[in-house]
Amino acid sequence: MSDLDPQAAKQIQAAPLPTPGTLKHRRNVAYQFVRFAALNLKMIRVIGASH
């Protein structure tokens, strides 16, 4: 982090870390697939409403 200015380095160090639950969801392929499918359905609904 020596390349960054001191203020940016402080902000990076102060950033919150993900909780264990968040990390579990990020690594869970089934959860990610459900989220992906839900997002796609939302997009289809929005696109369908505009046509």
Residue frames as a rotation matrix with the C-alpha (Angstrom) as fourth column:
MET 1
0.566 0.824 0.000 0.00
0.824 -0.566 0.000 0.00
0.000 0.000 -1.000 0.00
SER 2
-0.149 -0.700 -0.698 2.99
0.564 -0.640 0.522 2.29
-0.813 -0.316 0.490 -0.18
ASP 3
-0.750 -0.110 0.652 1.88
0.650 -0.299 0.698 3.34
0.118 0.948 0.296 -3.69
LEU 4
0.218 0.946 0.241 -1.32
0.792 -0.316 0.522 4.92
0.570 0.077 -0.818 -2.34
ASP 5
-0.306 -0.239 0.921 -1.62
-0.264 -0.909 -0.323 8.27
0.915 -0.342 0.215 -0.74
PRO 6
-0.976 -0.206 -0.063 -1.90
-0.002 0.303 -0.953 8.11
0.216 -0.930 -0.296 3.07
GLN 7
-0.473 0.867 0.156 -5.57
-0.789 -0.338 -0.513 9.10
-0.393 -0.365 0.844 3.15
ALA 8
0.227 0.534 -0.814 -6.54
-0.831 0.542 0.124 6.33
0.508 0.648 0.567 0.72
ALA 9
-0.531 -0.500 -0.684 -4.54
-0.070 0.830 -0.553 3.81
0.844 -0.246 -0.476 2.74
LYS 10
-0.934 0.239 0.266 -6.44
-0.298 -0.106 -0.949 4.81
-0.199 -0.965 0.170 5.91
GLN 11
-0.063 0.977 -0.203 -9.79
-0.979 -0.100 -0.177 4.46
-0.193 0.188 0.963 4.14
ILE 12
0.055 0.025 -0.998 -8.87
-0.532 0.847 -0.009 0.98
0.845 0.532 0.060 2.89
GLN 13
-0.830 -0.433 -0.352 -7.81
0.062 0.554 -0.830 -0.13
0.554 -0.711 -0.433 6.35
ALA 14
-0.802 0.567 0.187 -11.03
-0.422 -0.317 -0.849 1.25
-0.422 -0.760 0.494 7.86
ALA 15
-0.314 0.719 -0.620 -13.27
-0.809 0.140 0.571 -0.53
0.497 0.681 0.537 5.34
PRO 16
0.185 0.451 0.873 -15.57
-0.847 0.523 -0.090 -3.12
-0.497 -0.723 0.479 6.91
LEU 17
-0.876 -0.461 -0.143 -14.82
-0.478 0.789 0.385 -6.78
-0.065 0.406 -0.912 6.30
PRO 18
-0.110 0.876 -0.470 -17.57
-0.628 0.306 0.716 -9.13
0.770 0.374 0.516 5.10
THR 19
0.112 0.256 0.960 -19.29
-0.942 0.334 0.021 -11.21
-0.315 -0.907 0.278 7.76
PRO 20
-0.788 -0.393 0.474 -18.91
-0.290 0.916 0.278 -15.00
-0.544 0.081 -0.835 7.79
GLY 21
0.054 0.901 0.430 -22.49
0.336 0.389 -0.857 -15.28
-0.940 0.191 -0.282 6.48
THR 22
0.652 0.118 -0.749 -21.72
-0.540 -0.621 -0.568 -12.98
-0.533 0.775 -0.341 3.57
LEU 23
-0.376 -0.878 -0.297 -18.63
-0.888 0.251 0.384 -14.99
-0.263 0.409 -0.874 2.68
LYS 24
-0.589 0.236 0.773 -20.67
0.078 0.969 -0.236 -18.22
-0.804 -0.079 -0.589 2.85
HIS 25
0.524 0.852 0.008 -23.23
0.151 -0.084 -0.985 -16.83
-0.838 0.518 -0.172 0.40
ARG 26
0.415 -0.429 -0.803 -20.52
-0.834 -0.533 -0.146 -15.62
-0.365 0.730 -0.578 -1.97
ARG 27
-0.655 -0.756 -0.007 -18.99
-0.715 0.617 0.328 -19.11
-0.244 0.220 -0.944 -2.12
ASN 28
-0.348 0.618 0.705 -22.27
0.062 0.765 -0.641 -21.04
-0.935 -0.179 -0.305 -2.38
VAL 29
-0.995 -0.096 -0.029 -22.89
-0.027 -0.022 0.999 -21.93
-0.097 0.995 0.019 -6.04
ALA 30
-0.416 0.908 0.048 -26.57
0.885 0.392 0.250 -22.84
0.208 0.146 -0.967 -5.47
TYR 31
0.153 0.438 -0.886 -27.26
0.646 -0.723 -0.246 -19.50
-0.748 -0.535 -0.393 -3.78
GLN 32
-0.573 -0.452 -0.684 -25.52
-0.188 -0.739 0.647 -17.63
-0.797 0.499 0.339 -6.59
PHE 33
-0.925 0.282 0.255 -27.55
0.352 0.383 0.854 -19.52
0.143 0.880 -0.454 -9.20
VAL 34
-0.019 0.964 -0.264 -30.83
0.993 -0.013 -0.119 -18.60
-0.118 -0.265 -0.957 -7.47
ARG 35
0.056 -0.030 -0.998 -29.77
0.254 -0.966 0.043 -14.94
-0.965 -0.256 -0.046 -7.32
PHE 36
-0.882 -0.428 -0.199 -28.75
-0.110 -0.222 0.969 -15.06
-0.458 0.876 0.149 -10.99
ALA 37
-0.655 0.704 0.276 -32.10
0.714 0.457 0.531 -16.56
0.248 0.545 -0.801 -11.99
ALA 38
0.182 0.745 -0.642 -34.02
0.859 -0.439 -0.265 -14.01
-0.479 -0.503 -0.719 -9.92
LEU 39
-0.293 -0.373 -0.880 -32.12
-0.053 -0.913 0.405 -11.13
-0.955 0.166 0.248 -11.53
ASN 40
-0.993 -0.081 0.088 -32.79
0.076 0.145 0.986 -12.52
-0.093 0.986 -0.138 -15.01
LEU 41
-0.296 0.954 0.049 -36.50
0.950 0.288 0.120 -12.87
0.100 0.082 -0.992 -14.28
LYS 42
0.169 0.303 -0.938 -36.61
0.501 -0.846 -0.183 -9.26
-0.849 -0.439 -0.295 -13.10
MET 43
-0.662 -0.491 -0.567 -34.90
-0.231 -0.586 0.777 -8.10
-0.713 0.645 0.274 -16.28
ILE 44
-0.867 0.402 0.293 -37.30
0.473 0.481 0.739 -10.12
0.156 0.779 -0.607 -18.45
ARG 45
0.039 0.927 -0.373 -40.24
0.963 -0.134 -0.232 -8.57
-0.265 -0.350 -0.898 -16.63
VAL 46
0.015 -0.099 -0.995 -38.93
0.124 -0.987 0.100 -5.02
-0.992 -0.125 -0.003 -17.09
ILE 47
-0.889 -0.388 -0.244 -38.07
-0.201 -0.149 0.968 -5.57
-0.412 0.910 0.055 -20.75
GLY 48
-0.678 0.693 0.243 -41.41
0.723 0.573 0.385 -7.25
0.128 0.437 -0.890 -21.37
ALA 49
0.142 0.757 -0.638 -43.29
0.774 -0.487 -0.405 -4.34
-0.617 -0.436 -0.655 -19.82
SER 50
-0.197 -0.300 -0.933 -41.58
-0.179 -0.925 0.335 -1.86
-0.964 0.233 0.128 -22.12
HIS 51
-0.968 -0.195 -0.157 -42.44
-0.191 0.166 0.967 -3.70
-0.163 0.967 -0.198 -25.34
